[in-house]
């Protein structure tokens, strides 16, 4: 065990060395980040100083452009308004010719909706200047028809990012504003030397990028309410959506692969570029050389550590196999047997150390588990027996309850003598059929029949024989009905039949069929054969009725009419004559 502890200590030292190596690596990376941020601050300061020089040099050129604008804009306006102005007449090509004639870059005509209705610069055609901001929108509305001519300071175009000077003129009473624009770079290239242009708009940072091995180049963007436009280089503009929020006096870091970008912000409160909100300075560093160097250092350190760890692993593996692993494997085998409910495997104890103590406790646990397993098996057998007995008892109770419930339902809904629906169950069925007939506009008919001279049968043959006649009558009616029809014992020797989706004519046909079936029915008695007849009343449910009772009342009237007319006949209810015999 002492040797094992020494090995573990050696490994701990090696691990500590590895951690320190990584810590030094990350500390070096942090220091490099600080150096890069310091260079970014120097670039930011250089931009501020350079823009002061830029303002001073452009001041004279700006006055020249303003003087030229004041002289040519009225002439251009007079040319455009010799006849009533028409945007269709002054096409972009004609306006381009007029712009070249007077040495301006853009000519614009703005209507009272602040829309550009005519211009030689197609990207701005139809653009609503009032959408730039609310202040400029009100300025344009107040400018119409004033007779004023005003020249703006140097602007950054909201649409293109070009450095531009605009002049505006609206003759008195005019519904239009006439505007000319000057691309400052183009104007200066026509009036200044190439060396001057390179100094003004050339690369600000050639000296800085040449002395810093990691600094690739610096981009300056003019940011307005539409986009971020490059000021010096011919790079693509940046959408405001893609431009992160840059707090004042802070630096945003972005990394793409081995290229590291730092974005910082500079305000333009004192610059002549007054329509740009602020500057974004993007400093780009190429970290490829530094990354390659750090990777080589890390690779060498990793190889050395791996070599040491490999030797340590071989040594520790040999010792663990000899002292620990064999005994641990024996303990694992015993535990696997326990997991399979085999508690007969006993671990031999050769040494009284920590592993020997574990083996002894596992042996004791196996003996206790074996005893507990036997007790659980006996308890399970007893429980299964009790469950089976109880399950059988419950099954018998459920069957008895189901039979009792079925019997109760039958007693509650059927006539105890004939076994057909009683009046209450028939009323529930009639309510459903009336609702269905009302919803779907279907016909519904009822037949009320009464056995003729039934009292004479009871008096002659006794009440038991009378009950037999009622049962036979109910069975005969059932054989003549459809599955959707219903019939019930209405009271005494009266039966009521409900016929869904049945017209009056169809109900009469069925009633006549029932009458003939009863008339030909022969019932045996002690004194011979007994024949029975019945009288029938037929009526239909009317759509305006909310239940079947009125139809039953009408059928009852027709039934008594059949009795009065000599019995053994079918009578249909008629409102005008109360009833009439079926044809």
C-alpha positions in Angstrom: 0.0 0.0 0.0 2.9 2.4 0.7 4.2 1.9 -2.8 0.7 2.5 -4.2 0.6 5.8 -2.2 4.0 6.8 -3.6 2.7 6.2 -7.1 -0.4 8.2 -6.5 1.7 11.1 -5.1 3.9 11.0 -8.3 0.8 11.1 -10.4 -0.6 14.0 -8.4 2.7 15.9 -9.0 2.5 15.2 -12.7 -1.1 16.3 -12.8 -0.2 19.6 -11.0 2.5 20.2 -13.6 -0.1 19.7 -16.4 -2.5 22.1 -14.7 0.3 24.7 -14.3 1.2 24.4 -18.0 -2.4 25.0 -19.0 -2.6 27.9 -16.6 0.5 29.5 -18.0 -0.9 29.0 -21.5 -4.2 30.8 -20.7 -2.3 33.5 -18.8 -0.3 34.2 -21.9 -3.5 34.3 -24.0 -5.0 36.8 -21.5 -1.9 39.0 -21.7 -2.0 38.9 -25.5 -5.7 40.0 -25.3 -4.6 43.0 -23.2 -1.9 43.9 -25.7 -4.5 43.7 -28.5 -6.9 45.9 -26.6 -4.2 48.5 -26.0 -3.5 48.6 -29.8 -7.3 49.1 -30.3 -7.2 52.1 -28.0 -4.3 53.6 -29.9 -6.2 53.1 -33.2 -9.3 54.8 -31.6 -7.2 57.8 -30.5 -5.6 58.0 -34.0 -9.0 58.1 -35.7 -10.1 61.0 -33.4 -7.0 63.0 -34.2 -7.2 62.2 -37.9 -10.9 63.3 -38.1 -9.9 66.7 -36.6 -7.5 67.2 -39.5 -10.1 65.9 -41.9 -12.6 68.6 -40.7 -10.1 71.4 -41.1 -9.1 70.4 -44.6 -12.6 69.9 -45.8 -13.8 73.3 -44.4 -12.5 75.2 -47.4 -13.7 72.7 -50.0 -17.1 72.7 -48.3 -17.4 76.5 -48.8 -16.5 76.1 -52.5 -19.3 73.5 -53.0 -21.8 75.7 -51.1 -21.0 78.7 -53.3 -21.4 76.6 -56.5 -24.7 75.2 -55.3 -26.1 78.6 -54.5 -25.3 79.8 -58.1 -26.5 76.8 -60.1 -29.6 75.6 -58.2 -31.8 78.6 -59.2 -30.7 78.2 -62.8 -31.6 74.5 -62.7 -35.0 75.3 -61.1 -35.8 77.8 -63.7 -35.0 75.2 -66.4 -37.3 72.7 -64.8 -40.2 75.1 -64.3 -40.2 76.9 -67.7 -43.4 75.0 -68.2 -45.6 73.4 -65.5 -43.3 70.7 -64.0 -44.1 67.1 -65.1 -42.2 64.1 -63.7 -43.0 62.2 -66.9 -41.3 64.9 -69.0 -38.1 65.0 -67.0 -36.8 61.5 -67.3 -33.6 60.3 -65.5 -31.6 60.7 -68.7 -32.7 64.3 -69.2 -31.9 65.1 -65.6 -28.5 63.5 -66.0 -27.7 65.7 -69.0 -28.8 68.7 -67.0 -26.6 67.6 -64.0 -23.5 67.2 -66.2 -24.2 70.6 -67.8 -24.1 72.3 -64.4 -21.4 70.1 -62.8 -23.6 68.6 -60.1 -24.0 64.9 -59.3 -27.7 64.6 -58.5 -30.9 66.5 -59.2 -34.0 65.7 -57.2 -37.6 67.0 -57.3 -39.6 66.4 -54.1 -43.4 66.7 -53.8 -45.5 67.6 -50.8 -45.6 64.0 -49.7 -41.7 64.3 -49.3 -41.4 61.7 -52.1 -38.7 61.9 -54.8 -40.8 62.1 -58.0 -37.9 62.8 -60.4 -34.2 62.3 -60.2 -31.2 61.2 -62.3 -30.2 58.8 -59.5 -32.5 55.8 -59.9 -31.9 54.2 -56.4 -33.5 57.3 -54.8 -36.5 57.5 -57.2 -39.7 57.1 -55.1 -37.8 57.4 -51.8 -39.7 59.2 -49.1 -37.3 61.6 -47.5 -39.7 62.2 -44.6 -39.0 58.7 -43.3 -35.4 59.5 -42.5 -36.5 61.1 -39.2 -39.4 63.2 -37.8 -37.4 66.4 -37.6 -36.3 66.3 -41.2 -39.9 65.5 -42.3 -41.2 68.7 -40.5 -38.3 70.7 -42.0 -39.4 69.7 -45.5 -43.0 70.5 -44.9 -42.2 73.9 -43.6 -39.8 74.6 -46.6 -42.4 74.3 -49.4 -43.2 77.6 -51.2 -41.0 79.8 -49.0 -38.6 81.0 -51.7 -35.6 80.0 -49.5 -32.4 78.4 -50.8 -30.4 76.5 -48.2 -27.2 74.4 -48.5 -26.8 71.6 -46.0 -23.5 70.6 -44.3 -21.7 67.5 -45.4 -24.0 64.5 -45.1 -23.7 60.7 -45.2 -26.5 59.4 -47.6 -29.2 57.4 -45.7 -29.5 55.2 -48.8 -25.9 54.7 -50.1 -23.5 56.0 -47.4 -21.9 58.4 -49.9 -20.3 61.6 -48.4 -22.6 64.2 -49.9 -23.5 67.9 -49.7 -27.2 68.7 -50.5 -28.8 72.1 -51.5 -32.6 72.8 -51.4 -34.7 75.5 -53.1 -38.5 76.0 -53.2 -39.7 79.0 -55.2 -42.4 81.1 -53.6 -45.8 79.4 -53.9 -44.3 76.2 -55.4 -45.5 72.7 -54.5 -42.1 71.2 -55.1 -38.6 71.4 -53.5 -35.7 71.3 -56.0 -32.5 69.7 -54.7 -29.0 69.2 -56.0 -26.3 67.0 -54.5 -22.5 66.8 -54.7 -20.5 63.7 -54.1 -17.7 65.2 -52.1 -15.1 62.6 -53.3 -16.0 63.2 -57.0 -16.0 67.0 -56.5 -12.6 67.0 -54.9 -11.2 64.6 -57.5 -12.2 67.1 -60.2 -10.6 70.0 -58.3 -7.7 68.5 -56.3 -4.6 66.5 -56.9 -4.4 62.7 -56.6 -1.9 63.1 -53.7 -4.4 65.3 -51.8 -7.2 62.8 -52.4 -5.0 60.0 -51.1 -4.1 62.0 -48.0 -7.8 62.8 -47.3 -9.4 59.5 -48.1 -6.5 57.1 -48.3 -5.5 54.4 -45.7 -5.3 56.0 -42.3 -3.4 53.2 -40.8 -0.6 52.1 -43.1 2.1 52.9 -40.5 0.2 51.1 -37.6 -0.5 47.9 -39.6 3.1 47.7 -40.9 4.6 47.8 -37.4 2.1 45.3 -35.8 2.6 41.7 -36.9 -1.0 40.7 -35.9 -2.9 43.8 -37.0 -4.3 43.2 -40.5 -6.2 46.4 -41.2 -8.7 48.9 -39.8 -12.1 49.7 -41.2 -14.1 52.8 -40.4 -17.9 52.8 -40.8 -20.2 55.8 -40.8 -23.4 54.8 -39.0 -26.8 56.4 -39.6 -30.4 55.2 -39.1 -30.2 52.9 -42.1 -26.8 51.1 -42.2 -23.1 51.3 -41.5 -21.2 52.5 -44.6 -17.4 52.2 -45.1 -15.7 55.6 -45.0 -12.3 54.8 -46.4 -12.2 51.3 -47.9 -14.2 49.7 -50.6 -15.8 47.1 -48.3 -19.4 46.1 -48.0 -21.8 48.0 -45.8 -23.0 46.4 -42.6 -26.8 46.1 -41.9 -27.9 47.6 -38.6 -29.4 44.2 -37.7 -25.9 42.6 -38.0 -24.2 45.4 -36.1 -24.0 44.6 -32.4 -25.0 47.3 -29.8 -21.7 49.0 -28.9 -21.9 51.0 -25.6 -20.0 54.2 -25.4 -16.4 53.9 -24.2 -16.5 50.1 -24.5 -15.0 47.5 -27.0 -16.9 44.6 -28.4 -14.9 41.4 -29.2 -15.8 39.0 -32.1 -13.8 36.1 -33.3 -14.3 34.1 -36.6 -11.8 31.3 -36.9 -8.3 32.8 -36.4 -9.6 36.3 -37.2 -10.3 38.5 -34.2 -12.3 41.7 -34.5 -12.6 44.5 -32.0 -15.5 47.0 -32.5 -15.4 50.4 -30.8 -17.4 53.5 -31.1 -16.5 57.2 -31.7 -19.0 60.0 -31.6 -19.1 62.8 -34.3 -20.5 65.7 -32.2 -17.8 68.0 -33.7 -17.4 66.5 -37.1 -18.7 68.1 -40.3 -20.3 64.7 -41.1 -23.3 65.7 -39.1 -25.9 63.3 -40.6 -23.9 60.3 -39.5 -24.8 59.3 -35.9 -21.4 57.9 -34.9 -18.3 56.0 -36.2 -17.7 52.3 -35.8 -14.0 51.4 -35.9 -13.4 47.7 -36.7 -9.9 46.5 -36.0 -8.9 43.2 -37.5 -6.2 40.9 -36.1 -4.9 37.7 -37.7 -4.2 35.3 -34.8 -2.9 32.5 -37.1 0.9 32.9 -36.2 0.1 33.2 -32.5 -2.3 30.2 -32.6 0.3 28.1 -34.5 3.0 29.0 -31.9 0.7 28.2 -29.0 -0.4 24.9 -30.6 3.2 23.8 -31.0 4.0 24.6 -27.4 0.9 22.8 -26.2 1.7 19.8 -28.4 5.3 19.5 -27.0 4.0 19.8 -23.4 1.2 17.2 -24.1 3.6 14.7 -25.6 6.0 15.0 -22.6 3.1 14.6 -20.1 1.7 11.6 -22.1 5.0 9.9 -22.0 5.3 10.3 -18.2 1.7 9.2 -17.7 2.2 6.2 -20.0 5.0 4.9 -17.8 3.0 5.6 -14.7 0.0 3.8 -16.1 2.1 0.6 -16.9 3.5 0.6 -13.4 0.1 1.2 -11.7 -1.6 -1.4 -13.9 0.9 -4.0 -12.8 0.6 -3.2 -9.1 -3.2 -3.0 -9.2 -3.5 -6.3 -11.0 -1.2 -8.0 -8.4 -2.6 -6.4 -5.2 -6.2 -5.2 -5.9 -7.8 -6.2 -9.2 -7.8 -9.9 -8.8 -9.5 -9.7 -5.4 -11.9 -7.0 -6.7 -12.9 -9.3 -9.6 -13.6 -12.1 -7.1 -15.9 -9.8 -5.1 -17.6 -8.7 -8.3 -18.3 -12.4 -9.2 -19.8 -13.0 -5.8 -22.0 -9.9 -6.2 -23.2 -11.0 -9.6 -24.2 -14.4 -8.1 -26.1 -12.5 -5.4 -27.9 -10.4 -8.1 -29.0 -13.7 -9.7 -30.4 -14.9 -6.3 -27.5 -17.4 -5.8 -26.4 -16.9 -2.3 -24.2 -20.0 -2.0 -21.0 -18.4 -3.3 -18.6 -17.6 -0.4 -15.6 -15.3 -1.0 -12.3 -16.7 0.5 -10.6 -14.2 2.8 -6.8 -14.3 2.4 -5.8 -10.9 3.8 -7.3 -8.9 6.6 -7.2 -5.5 5.0 -9.9 -3.2 3.6 -10.8 -5.6 0.8 -10.8 -8.5 3.2 -13.3 -6.6 5.4 -15.5 -5.9 2.4 -15.4 -9.6 1.4 -16.4 -10.6 5.0 -19.4 -8.3 5.0 -20.5 -9.5 1.6 -20.4 -13.1 2.9 -22.6 -12.1 5.9 -24.9 -10.2 3.5 -25.3 -13.3 1.3 -26.3 -15.4 4.3 -28.9 -12.9 5.5 -30.3 -12.5 1.9 -30.6 -16.3 1.6 -32.6 -16.4 4.8 -34.7 -13.4 3.7 -35.3 -14.9 0.3 -36.7 -18.1 1.8 -39.1 -16.1 4.0 -40.2 -14.0 1.1 -40.9 -17.0 -1.0 -43.1 -18.5 1.7 -44.9 -15.2 2.2 -45.5 -14.9 -1.6 -47.0 -18.4 -1.8 -49.3 -17.6 1.0 -50.3 -14.2 -0.5 -50.9 -15.7 -3.9 -53.2 -18.3 -2.3 -55.1 -15.5 -0.4 -55.4 -13.4 -3.6 -56.7 -16.3 -5.6 -59.4 -17.0 -3.0 -60.4 -13.4 -2.7 -60.4 -13.0 -6.5 -62.9 -15.9 -6.8 -65.1 -14.4 -4.1 -65.1 -11.0 -5.8 -65.9 -12.6 -9.2 -68.9 -14.4 -7.6 -70.0 -11.1 -5.9 -69.7 -9.2 -9.2 -71.7 -11.8 -11.2 -74.4 -11.8 -8.5 -74.6 -8.0 -8.5 -74.6 -7.8 -12.3 -77.6 -10.3 -12.4 -79.4 -8.4 -9.7 -78.8 -5.1 -11.5 -80.1 -6.6 -14.8 -83.2 -7.9 -12.9 -83.8 -4.5 -11.4 -83.5 -2.8 -14.8 -85.9 -5.4 -16.3 -88.4 -4.9 -13.5 -88.2 -1.1 -13.8 -88.7 -1.0 -17.6 -90.9 -4.0 -18.5 -94.4 -5.1 -17.8 -94.2 -8.0 -15.3 -96.8 -10.1 -17.1 -96.0 -9.6 -20.8 -92.3 -8.8 -20.6 -92.7 -5.8 -23.0 -92.1 -2.1 -22.1 -94.1 -0.6 -19.3 -95.7 2.9 -19.5 -92.7 4.7 -17.9 -90.1 3.1 -20.2 -92.4 3.7 -23.2 -92.6 7.4 -22.2 -88.8 7.7 -22.2 -88.6 6.1 -25.6 -91.4 8.3 -27.0 -89.6 11.4 -25.8 -86.4 10.4 -27.7 -88.4 9.6 -30.9 -90.3 12.9 -30.7 -87.0 14.8 -30.3 -85.5 12.9 -33.3 -88.6 13.5 -35.5 -88.6 17.2 -34.6 -84.9 17.6 -35.4 -84.9 15.7 -38.7 -88.4 16.6 -39.8 -89.5 12.9 -39.9 -93.0 11.4 -39.5 -94.1 9.6 -36.3 -97.3 7.5 -35.8 -99.0 5.7 -32.9 -101.4 2.7 -32.7 -103.6 2.2 -29.7 -105.4 -1.2 -29.6 -107.8 -2.7 -27.1 -108.9 -6.4 -27.0 -112.7 -6.8 -27.6 -114.9 -8.4 -24.8 -111.8 -9.1 -22.7 -113.9 -9.0 -19.5 -116.1 -11.9 -20.9 -112.9 -14.0 -21.4 -111.8 -13.3 -17.8 -115.3 -14.1 -16.4 -115.6 -17.3 -18.5 -112.1 -18.8 -18.4 -110.7 -17.1 -15.3 -108.0 -14.5 -14.8 -105.1 -16.9 -15.4 -106.4 -17.6 -18.9 -106.9 -13.9 -19.4 -103.2 -13.3 -18.5 -102.3 -16.0 -21.1 -104.3 -14.1 -23.8 -102.5 -10.8 -22.9 -99.1 -12.6 -23.2 -100.0 -14.2 -26.6 -101.2 -10.8 -27.8 -97.9 -9.1 -26.8 -95.9 -11.8 -28.6 -98.0 -11.6 -31.7 -97.5 -7.7 -31.9 -93.8 -8.1 -31.4 -93.5 -10.4 -34.5 -95.1 -7.8 -36.7 -92.9 -4.8 -35.7 -89.6 -3.6 -37.0 -86.4 -3.3 -34.8 -87.0 0.5 -34.5 -90.6 0.2 -33.4 -91.6 0.0 -29.7 -94.8 -1.3 -28.0 -96.0 -1.4 -24.4 -98.9 -2.5 -22.3 -100.8 0.7 -21.9 -103.2 -0.6 -19.2 -105.4 -3.6 -18.7 -106.1 -5.1 -22.1 -104.8 -2.0 -24.0 -101.5 -2.0 -26.0 -99.7 1.1 -27.5 -97.4 0.9 -30.5 -94.8 3.6 -31.5 -93.8 3.7 -35.1 -90.8 6.1 -36.0 -90.5 7.3 -39.6 -93.9 6.0 -40.4 -96.7 7.8 -42.3 -100.4 7.6 -41.5 -101.0 5.2 -44.5 -98.1 2.9 -43.4 -99.4 2.9 -39.8 -102.9 1.9 -41.0 -101.4 -1.0 -43.1 -99.6 -2.3 -40.0 -102.7 -1.9 -37.8 -104.8 -3.8 -40.3 -102.1 -6.6 -40.4 -102.2 -6.8 -36.6 -106.0 -6.9 -36.6 -106.1 -9.8 -39.1 -103.4 -11.7 -37.2 -105.4 -11.4 -34.0 -108.6 -12.4 -35.7 -107.1 -15.6 -37.0 -105.3 -16.4 -33.8 -106.7 -19.6 -32.1 -106.1 -20.2 -28.4 -106.8 -23.5 -26.8 -109.1 -23.7 -23.7 -110.7 -26.5 -21.7 -114.0 -26.1 -23.5 -112.5 -25.7 -27.0 -110.9 -23.1 -29.2 -111.0 -19.4 -28.3 -110.8 -16.5 -30.8 -110.1 -12.9 -30.0 -110.4 -9.6 -31.8 -109.3 -6.0 -31.1 -110.2 -2.5 -32.0 -107.5 -0.1 -33.3 -107.1 3.7 -33.2 -104.4 5.3 -35.4 -103.0 8.9 -35.1 -99.8 10.8 -36.1 -97.6 13.2 -34.2 -97.8 16.8 -35.4 -94.6 18.9 -35.7 -95.8 21.6 -33.4 -96.3 19.2 -30.5 -93.6 18.9 -27.8 -94.5 15.3 -26.7 -96.5 12.3 -27.8 -99.4 12.7 -25.4 -101.7 14.6 -27.7 -101.2 12.0 -30.5 -102.0 9.3 -28.0 -105.2 11.2 -27.0 -106.2 11.3 -30.6 -105.5 7.6 -31.1 -107.6 7.0 -28.0 -110.5 8.9 -29.5 -110.2 6.9 -32.8 -110.1 3.7 -30.7 -113.4 4.4 -29.0 -114.9 5.4 -32.4 -113.9 1.9 -33.5 -115.6 0.4 -30.5 -118.8 2.4 -31.2 -118.7 1.2 -34.9 -118.9 -2.4 -33.9 -115.3 -3.4 -32.8 -112.7 -5.4 -34.7 -111.7 -2.6 -37.0 -109.1 0.2 -37.6 -110.1 3.8 -37.3 -107.9 6.8 -38.2 -108.2 10.1 -36.3 -109.4 13.0 -38.4 -109.7 16.6 -37.0 -112.8 17.6 -38.9 -114.8 14.5 -38.0 -112.7 13.4 -35.0 -112.1 10.0 -36.6 -112.9 7.8 -39.6 -112.6 4.1 -40.4 -109.5 3.0 -42.3 -110.2 2.2 -45.9 
